[in-house]
Each structure stands twice: as structure tokens, then as C-alpha cells.
């Protein structure tokens, strides 16, 4: 019996399966698609923080070797450089969602985790002890938890009775790869319906983006839908035929009211959905999974109370809300009426200034995410590292020079002691927290914060975020370990 059932083998589900496997918890992934192939063009960019998370697990080179580095992020019609950000990955990586997920599925397979394709979850019932799950092939399984990673129309979310409020679509566009009998005017064109784009692929086919006259919500468009949209704009369908892929995206924006309902949790598009412009959906979903995985594993194994799962919602729901908020702003900037064009010109001018650029790029890249209630952080003299990602430093250890992220490859918490070895004792948690004595010779530079004072010790969560900082001694360390990693 799997301890956790994951519904959906997209990027969120795959990342969660890997995180659970690293923590020694078994899971089975059920995917209704017949294989790992993605239909249609989807997300095309991995942001800096997502690349750092892959670096924390020792697999970032697999993605870098398959993609193309782009030094700038996009916001509306503005491009924001982040080469000056303190990260080993100050860029985004252009890589198709299909290739990203294939790399991730190969990684998950290395753990021996089962992914069952062509199998749907048709329903479930939960009680205080677990979840009974019904499958399309007639099987019934019981698990400790079920995770909905099954997209914007999530059966898991709807069956759990979780509300999904937000905005209905005001526009839709088709993305397709087809053969054309007539040659179009290649390039990107602005039209009253929205962006229209034609590009010639290496195999002689055409890649199209066609904004539609009226917003449509059906996510499974047909060749006739594409032909009709082309005729609306151009007066001809260019003899479109032989579609390789056709998909539709809209600017619908919705977010689950809660990310957890007892033994049901949501991640990725099941929890939040918005326009794919900017490619933030896949990044937010992967970061959801990394936040949830180690917490869920500790609860399943009984080392932490169930209440730890509440921090998943409290930390990730605000991030999802912020992504949706920015996406709504982007879609407003991309409209072609005179007022929107004027607004876009003004905003683009602001973003050429260093302060606004860094502020917005820090959010878009994920490098400026800080977990923890702001009231709690501001209530005391809390070190700026607390709640933020740990930088990937070159540490001098007894095993030679190691990077911080190398210490996180196993998905375990780390106490990084930069002071005298005798200053800190975590013997009672030696089986749960890895202690590393090291020296670091350099500054601590955080995105949007700048240089901060050097700590004497740092408690790092498995997801790479800082749970506790010691400026001197170990006051508060035991309490932090108990809260995050159990009594």
C-alpha cells in the first residue's frame, strides 16, 4: 500500500514524488495520460529559484544541458535583467514543459517510484485514519494522504469540496504546430483580438499563436477551431492541416481557498491557475512540491505532528496569490487599446530604473521569497536570513570545499555551524539533522536585501530555506528543531 497517492504526473506531482522518496516515504503516481508526453505548447521557462531547487538536489545540469539560458525575465513588454542578482543561476532557462517533465520523470524512476499511466482516480473517501481511493481500472487503494496535482479542473479539489474562486477568462489564444498550404506573413503581429504570430519550424511546419475573437474555455480545441480563428483575423485559414499539436490558453485566474483539507492536499495547477504568459505556473508548482514534500514525509513517518502541514498553506498560499496578482497585471499591460498601450509605456519606463527592476525581478524569479508571518519577523530582532533561501556558498569543511546546496542533495535538514565546534550540541537530533562544521570567507549577500551580518550557525530546512540563525550561542535552536523536525 502506498503511503501517499499523487494524482497527476506533471511537474508538481513528479517533484513531490521525488521529495517523498528522498525522505524515505513511498508514493504511487497516477496519470490519466497514456504516457509522459505533453499535448500542445505549455510553459517554456524555468526561473532562477526553480533552478536553485534542482541544484539543491544535484540535478540542475540535466536541465541546463537541454535548455537555453536567457539573461532576462519578461513582464508585459519589458525585459528585466537579473545578472547582478547574488545567485549561481541569475537567469531563466528556456526549456519546453515536455522536455522538463521527461527529465523529471527519469529522475523519479531512479528512486523506484511507480508512475501508472492511463489510470484515473475516479473518487475517494477520507476518514481520520487515511484515504480510500477508487481507480478507473476497478481497483481500490488505501493511503495515508492523497495529493491533487491534477490541474485546473482537479477532481481531487472538487471532491474535497475546496472552493476555487477567481476571475473568468477575458481572452483566449490557440497555440499550434501545423502544415500550411499558403505562406503567411511570418513574425509577430498585433491585432485588435490580440497577438498573432507565425514562425517557421526546422521541419517545414509552422508554429502559430492565434488570439481568438471571443474567449473560449475548452482546453481541447480542434483543427476547425484553429481554422475559424485564422479566418476571423486574416480572412483565410492558410490551408492549415495535419496538426501536430493544438492547445488553448486563457487568462483565467483562480486559486484554491485552502491548500489542505484534512488528508487531502493540493499543489500546482490544482491549487492555482493563471495565464501561462511568463511561464510562472510550472515554477510555482515545483516550489509548492518542494515545500510540501519534506513536511508530509515527517508527518507520515510520525516524527512531526499533523499540524506541521498547516505551514504548507500558510507559506505557499500567499506566494500563489502574489503570482496571480502579477499575472493579472501582465495581462492588462498586454492589451492593445490606447489606454493599455500608454500604461505599458509608463511601466516599461519605470522598470528601466534599478530599484523597480530589482524589486519586481526578485519576485518573478522567486529569489526574494520569504516565508513566515511578517508580524512575527518584525516583532523581534530576527536575522534577515530567517525565512529566506540559503545562498549557495563555498564552504571550507573537513572534506574540502563544498557548496551549501551540495549539503542538501539528500533532502535532509542541515545545521551549518560556522563557529567553534563546541558551541552547539544537537546530539538528540543527530538522526534527523545533519550537522556540518565549516568556515566561510566572504560576504552574505541576499537578493533585494544586500549584505547581511555573518551568522555563527544556520539551521537549513530540506527545501533550502532558513529556519533559525544563531548570531552567538544556540539560543532558540532546540525550539526551532522541535517545531520543524519533531520532538
PEDA-V622989 format. One record per residue. N is the residue number from 0. RES is the residue in one letter. SS is DSSP state (h for helix, s for strand, l for the rest). PSI is psi in radians with two decimals (* if undefined). BURIAL is I if it has 9 or more other ideal C-beta (glycine too) atoms within 8 Angstrom, else O. Layout:
N_RES_SS_PSI_BURIAL + N_RES_SS_PSI_BURIAL
This chain:
0_X_l_2.21_O + 1_X_l_2.51_I + 2_X_l_-0.53_I + 3_X_s_2.37_I + 4_X_s_2.20_I + 5_X_s_2.22_I + 6_X_s_1.87_I + 7_X_l_2.16_I + 8_X_l_0.66_I + 9_X_l_-2.94_I + 10_X_h_-0.66_I + 11_X_h_-0.83_I + 12_X_h_-0.70_I + 13_X_h_-0.75_I + 14_X_h_-0.70_I + 15_X_h_-0.73_I + 16_X_h_-0.72_I + 17_X_h_-0.74_I + 18_X_h_-0.71_I + 19_X_h_-0.73_I + 20_X_h_-0.73_I + 21_X_h_-0.60_I + 22_X_l_0.04_I + 23_X_l_0.42_O + 24_X_l_2.30_I + 25_X_l_2.51_I + 26_X_s_2.77_I + 27_X_s_2.36_I + 28_X_s_2.24_I + 29_X_s_2.25_I + 30_X_s_2.20_I + 31_X_l_-0.40_O + 32_X_l_2.64_I + 33_X_l_-0.33_O + 34_X_l_-2.99_O + 35_X_l_-0.05_I + 36_X_l_2.46_O + 37_X_l_2.28_I + 38_X_l_2.19_O + 39_X_l_2.93_I + 40_X_l_2.33_I + 41_X_l_-2.49_I + 42_X_l_2.46_I + 43_X_l_0.21_I + 44_X_s_2.39_I + 45_X_s_2.17_I + 46_X_l_2.96_I + 47_X_h_-0.79_I + 48_X_h_-0.62_I + 49_X_h_-0.72_I + 50_X_h_-0.64_I + 51_X_h_-0.69_I + 52_X_h_-0.72_I + 53_X_h_-0.62_I + 54_X_h_-0.70_I + 55_X_h_-0.42_I + 56_X_l_0.06_I + 57_X_l_0.36_O + 58_X_l_0.15_I + 59_X_h_-0.56_I + 60_X_h_-0.47_O + 61_X_h_-0.63_I + 62_X_h_-0.74_I + 63_X_h_-0.63_I + 64_X_l_-0.29_O + 65_X_l_-0.24_O + 66_X_l_-3.01_I + 67_X_s_2.19_O + 68_X_s_2.34_I + 69_X_s_2.11_I + 70_X_l_-0.17_O + 71_X_s_2.60_I + 72_X_s_2.80_I + 73_X_s_2.40_I + 74_X_s_1.83_I + 75_X_l_-2.15_I + 76_X_l_0.17_O + 77_X_s_2.59_I + 78_X_s_2.27_O + 79_X_s_1.98_I + 80_X_s_2.50_I + 81_X_l_0.38_I + 82_X_l_-0.39_O + 83_X_l_0.07_O + 84_X_l_2.48_I + 85_X_l_1.40_O + 86_X_l_2.65_I + 87_X_l_-0.09_O + 88_X_l_1.14_I + 89_X_l_1.09_I + 90_X_l_3.04_I + 91_X_s_2.77_I + 92_X_s_2.09_I + 93_X_s_1.97_I + 94_X_l_2.29_I + 95_X_l_2.63_I + 96_X_h_-0.65_I + 97_X_h_-0.78_I + 98_X_h_-0.71_I + 99_X_h_-0.83_I + 100_X_h_-0.54_I + 101_X_h_-0.75_I + 102_X_h_-0.75_I + 103_X_h_-0.70_I + 104_X_h_-0.62_I + 105_X_h_-0.68_O + 106_X_h_-0.79_I + 107_X_h_-0.67_I + 108_X_h_-0.51_I + 109_X_h_-0.40_O + 110_X_l_-0.16_I + 111_X_l_0.20_O + 112_X_l_2.38_I + 113_X_s_2.27_O + 114_X_s_2.01_I + 115_X_s_1.93_I + 116_X_s_2.69_I + 117_X_l_0.32_O + 118_X_l_2.22_I + 119_X_l_2.55_O + 120_X_s_2.12_I + 121_X_s_-0.25_O + 122_X_s_2.98_O + 123_X_s_2.80_I + 124_X_s_2.41_O + 125_X_s_2.60_I + 126_X_l_-2.98_O + 127_X_l_-0.36_O + 128_X_l_-0.25_O + 129_X_l_-2.85_I + 130_X_s_2.27_I + 131_X_s_2.10_I + 132_X_s_2.31_I + 133_X_s_2.36_I + 134_X_s_2.75_I + 135_X_l_-0.34_O + 136_X_l_0.17_O + 137_X_l_-0.19_O + 138_X_l_2.71_O + 139_X_s_2.27_O + 140_X_s_2.69_I + 141_X_s_2.43_O + 142_X_s_2.90_I + 143_X_l_-0.71_O + 144_X_s_2.72_I + 145_X_s_2.36_I + 146_X_s_2.15_I + 147_X_s_1.87_I + 148_X_l_0.64_I + 149_X_l_0.50_I + 150_X_l_-3.08_I + 151_X_l_-0.46_O + 152_X_l_0.55_O + 153_X_l_2.08_I + 154_X_h_-0.65_I + 155_X_h_-0.78_I + 156_X_h_-0.82_I + 157_X_h_-0.70_O + 158_X_h_-0.51_O + 159_X_l_-0.09_I + 160_X_l_0.45_O + 161_X_l_2.21_I + 162_X_l_2.69_O + 163_X_s_1.14_I + 164_X_s_2.80_O + 165_X_s_-2.65_I + 166_X_s_2.34_I + 167_X_l_2.76_O + 168_X_l_2.50_I + 169_X_l_-0.15_O + 170_X_l_2.79_I + 171_X_s_2.67_I + 172_X_s_2.60_I + 173_X_s_2.43_I + 174_X_s_2.24_I + 175_X_s_2.70_I + 176_X_s_2.03_I + 177_X_s_2.96_I + 178_X_s_2.45_I + 179_X_l_2.30_I + 180_X_l_-0.49_O + 181_X_l_2.51_O + 182_X_l_2.20_O + 183_X_l_-3.13_I + 184_X_l_1.82_O + 185_X_l_2.64_O + 186_X_s_-2.98_O + 187_X_s_2.30_O + 188_X_s_2.47_O + 189_X_s_2.34_O + 190_X_s_2.83_I + 191_X_l_-0.45_O + 192_X_l_-0.31_I + 193_X_s_-2.89_I + 194_X_s_2.35_I + 195_X_s_2.30_I + 196_X_s_2.44_I + 197_X_s_2.25_I + 198_X_s_2.53_O + 199_X_s_2.20_O + 200_X_l_2.88_I + 201_X_l_-0.50_O + 202_X_l_0.11_O + 203_X_l_-0.15_O + 204_X_l_2.98_I + 205_X_s_2.44_I + 206_X_s_2.20_I + 207_X_s_2.52_I + 208_X_s_2.09_I + 209_X_s_1.93_I + 210_X_s_2.41_I + 211_X_l_2.72_I + 212_X_l_-0.80_O + 213_X_l_2.47_O + 214_X_l_2.36_I + 215_X_l_2.55_I + 216_X_l_-0.25_O + 217_X_l_2.14_O + 218_X_l_-0.03_O + 219_X_l_1.22_O + 220_X_l_2.82_I + 221_X_l_3.01_O + 222_X_h_-0.61_I + 223_X_h_-0.63_O + 224_X_h_-0.74_I + 225_X_h_-0.80_I + 226_X_h_-0.75_I + 227_X_h_-0.74_I + 228_X_h_-0.69_I + 229_X_h_-0.74_I + 230_X_h_-0.69_I + 231_X_h_-0.69_O + 232_X_h_-0.82_I + 233_X_h_-0.17_I + 234_X_l_0.06_O + 235_X_l_2.70_O + 236_X_l_0.13_I + 237_X_l_0.33_I + 238_X_l_0.61_O + 239_X_l_2.31_I + 240_X_s_2.98_O + 241_X_s_0.93_O + 242_X_s_2.32_I + 243_X_s_-0.88_O + 244_X_s_2.55_I + 245_X_s_2.24_I + 246_X_s_2.88_I + 247_X_s_2.41_I + 248_X_s_2.68_O + 249_X_s_3.11_I + 250_X_l_0.36_I + 251_X_l_2.41_I + 252_X_s_2.05_I + 253_X_s_2.67_I + 254_X_s_2.38_I + 255_X_s_2.43_I + 256_X_l_-0.58_O + 257_X_l_2.62_O + 258_X_l_-0.08_I + 259_X_s_2.36_I + 260_X_s_1.60_I + 261_X_l_-1.89_O + 262_X_l_0.25_I + 263_X_s_2.26_I + 264_X_s_2.72_I + 265_X_s_2.57_I + 266_X_l_2.71_I + 267_X_h_-2.54_I + 268_X_h_-0.33_I + 269_X_h_-0.48_I + 270_X_l_-0.46_I + 271_X_s_2.43_I + 272_X_s_2.51_I + 273_X_l_-3.12_I + 274_X_l_2.51_I + 275_X_l_-0.04_I + 276_X_l_2.18_I + 277_X_l_-0.30_I + 278_X_l_0.52_I + 279_X_h_-0.27_I + 280_X_h_-0.86_I + 281_X_h_-0.62_I + 282_X_h_-0.78_I + 283_X_h_-0.70_I + 284_X_h_-0.76_I + 285_X_h_-0.72_I + 286_X_h_-0.57_I + 287_X_h_-0.87_I + 288_X_h_-0.70_I + 289_X_h_-0.60_I + 290_X_h_-0.70_I + 291_X_h_-0.66_I + 292_X_h_-0.93_I + 293_X_h_-0.56_I + 294_X_h_-0.82_I + 295_X_h_-0.70_I + 296_X_h_-0.75_I + 297_X_h_-0.62_I + 298_X_h_-0.77_I + 299_X_h_-0.72_I + 300_X_h_-0.15_I + 301_X_l_0.18_O + 302_X_l_-0.32_O + 303_X_l_2.63_I + 304_X_l_2.80_O + 305_X_h_-0.46_O + 306_X_h_-0.34_O + 307_X_h_-0.53_I + 308_X_h_-0.39_I + 309_X_h_-0.45_O + 310_X_h_-0.34_O + 311_X_h_-0.85_I + 312_X_h_-0.81_I + 313_X_h_-0.48_I + 314_X_h_-0.70_I + 315_X_h_-0.49_I + 316_X_h_-0.76_I + 317_X_h_-0.59_O + 318_X_h_-0.79_I + 319_X_h_-0.71_I + 320_X_h_-0.67_I + 321_X_h_-0.71_I + 322_X_h_-0.78_I + 323_X_h_-0.73_I + 324_X_h_-0.80_O + 325_X_h_-0.62_I + 326_X_h_-0.68_I + 327_X_h_-0.66_I + 328_X_h_-0.72_I + 329_X_h_-0.79_I + 330_X_h_-0.59_I + 331_X_h_-0.68_I + 332_X_h_-0.41_I + 333_X_l_-0.03_I + 334_X_l_2.78_I + 335_X_l_0.14_I + 336_X_l_2.83_O + 337_X_h_-0.69_O + 338_X_h_-0.73_O + 339_X_h_-0.68_I + 340_X_h_-0.73_I + 341_X_h_-0.75_O + 342_X_h_-0.73_I + 343_X_h_-0.69_I + 344_X_h_-0.74_O + 345_X_h_-0.83_O + 346_X_h_-0.75_I + 347_X_h_-0.66_I + 348_X_h_-0.75_O + 349_X_h_-0.71_O + 350_X_l_-0.12_I + 351_X_l_-0.27_O + 352_X_l_2.55_O + 353_X_h_-0.78_O + 354_X_h_-0.98_O + 355_X_h_-0.68_I + 356_X_h_-0.86_I + 357_X_h_-0.69_I + 358_X_h_-0.88_I + 359_X_h_-0.74_I + 360_X_h_-0.57_I + 361_X_h_-0.67_I + 362_X_h_-0.83_I + 363_X_h_-0.64_I + 364_X_h_-0.28_I + 365_X_l_-0.03_I + 366_X_l_-0.30_I + 367_X_l_0.15_I + 368_X_l_2.32_I + 369_X_l_2.11_O + 370_X_l_2.63_O + 371_X_l_2.47_I + 372_X_l_2.26_O + 373_X_h_-0.57_O + 374_X_h_-0.70_O + 375_X_h_-0.70_I + 376_X_h_-0.69_I + 377_X_h_-0.26_O + 378_X_h_-0.39_O + 379_X_l_3.09_O + 380_X_l_1.35_O + 381_X_l_2.33_I + 382_X_l_2.45_I + 383_X_l_-0.34_O + 384_X_l_-0.51_I + 385_X_l_2.20_I + 386_X_l_-0.13_I + 387_X_l_2.91_I + 388_X_s_2.50_I + 389_X_l_2.36_I + 390_X_l_2.72_I + 391_X_l_1.50_I + 392_X_l_2.75_I + 393_X_s_1.89_O + 394_X_s_2.41_I + 395_X_s_1.97_I + 396_X_s_3.08_I + 397_X_l_-0.29_O + 398_X_l_0.21_O + 399_X_s_-2.90_O + 400_X_s_2.14_O + 401_X_s_2.51_I + 402_X_s_2.65_I + 403_X_h_-0.75_I + 404_X_h_-0.40_I + 405_X_h_-0.60_O + 406_X_h_-0.33_I + 407_X_h_0.07_I + 408_X_l_-0.55_I + 409_X_l_-0.03_O + 410_X_l_0.48_I + 411_X_l_2.67_I + 412_X_s_2.63_I + 413_X_s_2.30_I + 414_X_s_1.92_I + 415_X_s_1.89_I + 416_X_s_2.01_I + 417_X_l_0.06_I + 418_X_l_-2.70_I + 419_X_l_2.42_O + 420_X_h_-0.54_O + 421_X_h_-0.16_O + 422_X_h_-0.44_I + 423_X_l_2.36_I + 424_X_l_2.04_O + 425_X_l_0.62_I + 426_X_h_-0.69_O + 427_X_h_-0.38_O + 428_X_h_0.35_I + 429_X_l_-0.46_O + 430_X_l_-0.15_O + 431_X_l_-0.51_I + 432_X_s_2.19_I + 433_X_s_2.21_I + 434_X_s_2.32_I + 435_X_s_2.08_I + 436_X_s_2.26_O + 437_X_l_2.97_I + 438_X_s_2.54_O + 439_X_l_2.24_I + 440_X_l_1.62_O + 441_X_l_3.12_O + 442_X_l_2.77_O + 443_X_s_1.86_I + 444_X_s_2.13_O + 445_X_s_2.46_I + 446_X_l_2.36_I + 447_X_l_-0.15_I + 448_X_l_-0.72_O + 449_X_s_-2.72_O + 450_X_s_2.35_O + 451_X_s_2.86_I + 452_X_l_2.54_O + 453_X_l_2.20_O + 454_X_l_2.81_I + 455_X_l_-0.34_I + 456_X_s_2.60_I + 457_X_s_2.25_I + 458_X_s_2.05_I + 459_X_s_2.20_I + 460_X_l_2.84_I + 461_X_l_-0.41_I + 462_X_l_0.10_I + 463_X_l_0.15_I + 464_X_s_2.60_I + 465_X_s_2.20_I + 466_X_s_-0.45_I + 467_X_s_2.56_I + 468_X_s_2.33_I + 469_X_s_2.10_I + 470_X_l_-0.52_O + 471_X_l_2.37_O + 472_X_l_-2.79_O + 473_X_l_0.51_I + 474_X_l_2.25_O + 475_X_l_-0.10_O + 476_X_h_-0.84_I + 477_X_h_-0.69_O + 478_X_h_-0.70_O + 479_X_h_-0.73_I + 480_X_h_-0.75_I + 481_X_h_-0.75_I + 482_X_h_-0.84_O + 483_X_h_-0.51_I + 484_X_h_0.17_I + 485_X_l_2.77_O + 486_X_l_*_O
